[in-house]
Amino acid sequence: MLKIVAYVRYSNASIIVDWHIILGALVFFVLCGILIFQNQIWDEEDYSRNKKWYKWKSSAIKENKSDLSGIYPISKK
């Protein structure tokens, strides 16, 4: 019978974290933080810009018991 043996030479290999990886991860997390913060600002601006509409919609939902078919126009005139 033919036996195949794989020989792997022993080496002093070690995992070295390169500074490019650390810099890339730092940039990635900073960008994610900026985008999350900016998204919160956009949501607050959207709410403050449309506050009257949000209040009207919530009151319409309460008055009509979630049936909004009667308050929206069916066709444009």
C-alpha positions in Angstrom: 0.0 0.0 0.0 1.1 3.5 -0.8 1.1 5.9 2.2 1.1 9.6 1.5 2.4 11.6 4.4 2.2 15.4 4.4 5.1 17.0 6.2 4.7 20.6 7.5 7.8 22.3 8.5 7.7 23.8 12.0 7.9 27.6 12.0 7.8 30.3 14.5 4.7 31.9 12.9 2.8 34.4 15.0 -0.2 36.6 14.3 0.9 40.2 14.2 -1.9 42.8 14.1 -0.8 45.3 11.4 -1.3 49.0 12.1 -3.3 49.2 8.9 -5.9 46.9 10.4 -6.1 49.0 13.5 -6.4 52.2 11.5 -9.0 50.7 9.2 -11.1 49.5 12.2 -10.8 52.9 13.9 -11.9 54.8 10.8 -14.8 52.3 10.3 -16.1 52.8 13.9 -15.7 56.6 13.7 -17.7 56.7 10.5 -20.4 54.4 11.9 -20.6 56.7 15.0 -20.9 59.8 12.8 -23.6 58.2 10.6 -25.6 57.1 13.7 -25.4 60.5 15.2 -26.3 62.2 11.9 -29.3 59.9 11.5 -30.6 60.9 14.9 -30.3 64.6 14.0 -32.2 64.0 10.7 -35.0 62.1 12.6 -35.3 65.0 15.1 -35.4 67.6 12.2 -38.0 65.5 10.3 -40.2 65.3 13.4 -39.9 69.0 14.3 -40.6 69.9 10.6 -43.7 67.7 10.5 -44.9 67.9 14.1 -48.3 69.3 13.1 -48.9 66.5 10.6 -47.9 63.8 13.1 -50.3 65.3 15.7 -53.1 65.4 13.1 -52.4 61.8 12.0 -52.4 60.5 15.5 -55.6 62.3 16.4 -57.2 61.0 13.1 -56.2 57.5 14.0 -57.7 57.9 17.5 -60.9 59.4 16.3 -61.5 56.9 13.5 -60.3 53.9 15.4 -57.4 53.2 13.0 -59.7 53.3 9.9 -58.2 56.0 7.8 -60.1 55.2 4.6 -62.6 58.0 5.2 -60.2 60.8 5.8 -57.9 60.4 2.8 -59.3 61.5 -0.6 -59.8 58.6 -3.1 -59.0 60.6 -6.2 -57.4 63.9 -7.0 -59.8 66.7 -8.1 
